[in-house]
Amino acid sequence: MVNDIPCAQARTQLNARAALAALYIVTAFFLSFIWSFVPAESAYAYVDPSVMTYTIQALAGVAVALSAVAGVAFRRTRRKIYQILKIDENANKIVDTPVERIDPTSPDAAQRLADARAQSEKLAEEGRRFTERNAMRDMTWRTRFVFALVMTVFFFFIVFVAPALEIVGSNADSLVFGLSSVWWIPVVFCTAFALVGALLISLLKGRAFYCALLAVFLVTLAAYVQSLFMNQGMMPADGGFIGWTDQFFVDKMIFSGIVWALIIIVPFIFARKYRHVCLQATTGLACAIIIMQLVGVASVAIEAHEAEATEGGKPYVTQGDLLTVAPKNNVIVFVLDTYDTALLEQIREEDPSFLDDFTNFTYWPDCTGAMIPTTNAIPNLLTGLKPAPGEDLGEYRRTKYEKSTFFKDIAALDYSMGIYSDSMMMDFRNSADLEATKLTNNVHPVNRAPVDIWRTFVAMEQCALYREALWVAKPLFWYYTSDINNRMIADSGSANHDDSLYELDDAAILGMLRNERLAIKDEGRAGTFRFIHLFGPHFPFSVDEEGNNVGTNQSDQIAQAKGSMRVVTEYLDQMRELGVYDDATVIVTADHGVWNLTDDPVHAPISPIMLAKPALPAGSPEQPIEISSMPVSHDDFQATVIAAMGGDSSRYGSTLFEIDNPGRVRYFDALTSAGDNGQHFVEYEINGNVFDLSNWNKTGNEWYGA
């Protein structure tokens, strides 16, 4: 508390008080010294108790009288000393003004009355400030700790716990672990952080304590307002490119920055006069918001629990049989996420020998995909189905595996099936999808899904901060769903990988290939089908040209494109070593090319890479890769796979190797954002080369749905 008395005057008062104290001590010592010389004589007599009582009362009365006289003497002596030293006893004290009668008939009556009122209001304000200062200063540690604990719980619950639980609970179909598996992780960590934070804040006193609590409250309130009212236009966590410097996002950054500044600065200015009242009000408001947010979290948790309860034993996509092939008749498919033909052409222009390892392959630079993004493109490759005209998108997603015969046809041809893609986990709420997974070797329940606790906590809080942060900070916390899934998964330690969950991690898969090597596994089946989804040149970039993980955002798209292809070439080299390369059918493609989510029509060509090698007789000479100008599509994928297994592919159309029509028309379903209406698909007809945008025209077919 700041002292309003000048320093010199304060020192004078201190000296005066010390002088008075010395005077008291000297007087008491002098009287005691004189009294010690009075001779004491022994008395031997009986004293009646009643007489003794009267005596004590008389002596007590004398003592009280002498004390009163001494007190008056000392007070007068102190007053004289204060007058000599010119010290005001009422300095820095709140005292009533002298009572003075104002004659209403006097000329200055109105002015004197106004002055008196102003003085009275000044004294009242000083009294209020004095009371507030004493209330803050005299607050015990326990009281400070309680206030601090409320604020830190408010901060961690609103900013870290509630959004993390809501995001995981609402997106269980996109994440490898549901809310029931990970809810406790942010709760435990944030509870510990809240206790430590409350302890540290409670060590502060006075104004510092108040300012710390108010700062915590206002930052949390700003984040709460951000999540409620200012997150319109947030981009999905699909890994697509986001132009944070576009005017749309710059305007949002400026607006949210202004709102945050007003929420934090204005209450600080107001609270300077009403500290204690504001402390109580903010604490009450924090408790109210916590209760409201608890209700929201509880509703999400109940819905997530009901959804997970219907799943029974949830299957997971494991690494089982990832490194095994059959002695013959292998059909191997690599899907490199977001690997666009334009990117491959750029690499080939810089390094013409880039595809030299793909002997006996054919490369089609004019390839179209079928759907975007990954959550639609991967199921399309695994089912061969698109939404029918007029069909609801939600209905399409729920029934695509049930309507598709692709998995059943592969199983009927007696092929062992391994499907390695985290996108499969996004469909496990549908019973038909669960039935389809029973035909695979590697998709099944595990004894205990291993969760990496610390990395899961960090990943969940990254999601939470992406939602709660002001717009200018959102790029720091942007995330990709597959990256979140990868960080949640811990190594199970299983030697055969049957209980190890599959991660979309190219560097890790390349490391497994190099350390454990590909092996032949004879299951007594006709052959083996492997569908391996890789991260590819997908943002964020963390893999160098040799396939090594160099850290997030420490690489670039070209380097990562080369590094992800190293996984494929290493796999092919080991197939050659095992002698299973020649009679194998290998397809290397992407789920989709580079694209941007937009309400506008497609403004740039989207072309996934497409390379394929047919099965050849053993000992066939290795020929350099051929380049075909034929227009191919993902619509040719299922027919190519079934034909390679010796099945009837006519139901699926023509194979890649059968396309011989330069004027062929292809179709592509482009996803656009549709706001509150859910997702919106627009069908395009591509009549000509895929890289000529004038060949892209809308057919009029559109789909809506959740």
HELIX and SHEET records of a PDB file:
HELIX    1   1 CYS A    7  TRP A   35  1                                  29    
HELIX    2   2 PRO A   49  LEU A   85  1                                  37    
HELIX    3   3 ALA A  109  ARG A  137  1                                  29    
HELIX    4   4 TRP A  141  PHE A  156  1                                  16    
HELIX    5   5 PHE A  157  VAL A  161  3                                   5    
HELIX    6   6 ALA A  162  SER A  170  1                                   9    
HELIX    7   7 LEU A  179  VAL A  182  1                                   4    
HELIX    8   8 TRP A  184  SER A  202  1                                  19    
HELIX    9   9 GLY A  206  PHE A  229  1                                  24    
HELIX   10  10 GLN A  247  ALA A  271  1                                  25    
HELIX   11  11 ARG A  275  ALA A  309  1                                  35    
HELIX   12  12 THR A  341  GLU A  350  1                                  10    
HELIX   13  13 THR A  374  THR A  383  1                                  10    
HELIX   14  14 LEU A  393  LYS A  403  1                                  11    
HELIX   15  15 PHE A  406  ALA A  412  1                                   7    
HELIX   16  16 ASP A  422  ASP A  427  5                                   6    
HELIX   17  17 SER A  431  THR A  437  1                                   7    
HELIX   18  18 ILE A  453  GLU A  468  1                                  16    
HELIX   19  19 TRP A  471  ALA A  473  5                                   3    
HELIX   20  20 LYS A  474  PHE A  477  1                                   4    
HELIX   21  21 THR A  481  MET A  488  1                                   8    
HELIX   22  22 ASP A  506  GLU A  516  1                                  11    
HELIX   23  23 GLN A  557  LEU A  578  1                                  22    
HELIX   24  24 HIS A  634  ASP A  636  5                                   3    
HELIX   25  25 PHE A  637  ALA A  644  1                                   8    
HELIX   26  26 SER A  650  TYR A  652  5                                   3    
HELIX   27  27 LEU A  656  GLU A  658  5                                   3    
HELIX   28  28 GLY A  675  ASN A  677  5                                   3    
HELIX   29  29 LEU A  693  ASN A  695  5                                   3    
SHEET    1   A 2 TYR A 316  VAL A 317  0                                        
SHEET    2   A 2 VAL A 443  HIS A 444 -1                                        
SHEET    1   B 2 THR A 324  VAL A 325  0                                        
SHEET    2   B 2 ALA A 519  ILE A 520  1                                        
SHEET    1   C 7 TYR A 415  TYR A 420  0                                        
SHEET    2   C 7 GLY A 527  LEU A 534  1                                        
SHEET    3   C 7 ASN A 330  LEU A 336  1                                        
SHEET    4   C 7 THR A 585  THR A 589  1                                        
SHEET    5   C 7 MET A 610  LYS A 613 -1                                        
SHEET    6   C 7 THR A 362  TYR A 363 -1                                        
SHEET    7   C 7 GLU A 626  ILE A 627  1                                        
SHEET    1   D 2 CYS A 367  THR A 368  0                                        
SHEET    2   D 2 VAL A 632  SER A 633  1                                        
SHEET    1   E 3 VAL A 665  SER A 673  0                                        
SHEET    2   E 3 GLN A 679  ASN A 687 -1                                        
SHEET    3   E 3 TRP A 696  GLY A 705 -1                                        
END                                                                             
